[in-house]
Amino acid sequence: MNLKLVLASLALILFLFLIFKKEEVYEPQIFKGNIMGTTYNIILQSDVPAEDAHIEAYNILQKVNLEMSTYIDDSLISKVNKADIGQWVTVSQDFLDVLSFATTLCKDTQGIYDVSIGKLVNLWGFGPDSVDKQPSTEELSYFSSQVGCNSIETDPTNLSIKKAKDVELDFSSIAKGFALDKVYEFLIKQPDLNSFFIEIGGEIRSTALKSNDQPWKAGIINPIQQEKIIYTFLSSDFNTFALATSGDYRNIRIFDEEELSHTLDTSSGIPTNLAKKSVSVVAENTMKADALATALNAMTLEQAINYADQKQIKALFITESGGQSKIIFSEKLKQVKM
């Protein structure tokens, strides 16, 4: 046989092998499930089966859930909440890290963001216990007076915390973001993973690109027409893609035919009226994005825009104007778009 023909045939075989091998590498492996009272989706692009990576990722999520979910009676946060005022409780470093960040943000927002609001959350039925009536004026007055950035004291050396006031912690605005970061830290170290995308209850963290150098896409729901996407983020636009969204339409209660948002005014303990608005934040990690989105959503629109611009936060505001949704970009997010 002609040597050139043999070499050409071998080159063709090698070329075809590389094409099919490359396509196999890019094939996404999708894992879904339930965790932290919501759903999760993990997309892994790997040149080997990734089931073991998914199992470990789930275990990481579950560990955070067992520490920070108020819906689990014997979780670490539930033990803290059941402890007497002044009683030291040993916690984990993860728990302390989340509380420390939350406390710093509480002080920076002058108490608008506050994770010591758990008793008020439960009074309105937004926690693990259902309620059939509005809390009394006396209850709201008392428990809102207890809430504050200084209501929890910490002892980092001994990994201990104690309640200084009659409060309960609620990490629902930060725990999912923290859990995503823990999974990200694990997955990014896996040598066989080319790229990945993690989502829990609408909070997202991913690699900058897919294996085929295309960006991951994350759509933001229109609060007025929730079956439609109003804006799409591209992971390639950011050095780190960690996205969280907080919307007052996502969890509501109806009392006396009035729709009330799960977003509470920490000073009065009263939920905000449903306004069909949302805030999405992209940050260097999802814990930060999660907490900031909640904080900005709890502010008036003018307050939130000013705070985002002052702190150089990449934020997307969706508000209602004349029955139509309106998109507003923070100055920092405008710079990304330019």
PyMOL commands that set and color helices and strands:
alter all, ss='L'
color gray80, all
select helices_A, chain A and resi 3-26+51-68+76-82+93-108+118-123+137-146+156-158+175-187+235-237+286-298+301-310+331-337
alter helices_A, ss='H'
color red, helices_A
select strands_A, chain A and resi 28-35+38-46+89-90+152-155+160-163+193-200+203-206+217-221+229-234+241-247+252-255+258-264+271-273+278-283+314-321+324-329
alter strands_A, ss='S'
color yellow, strands_A
deselect
rebuild
show_as cartoon
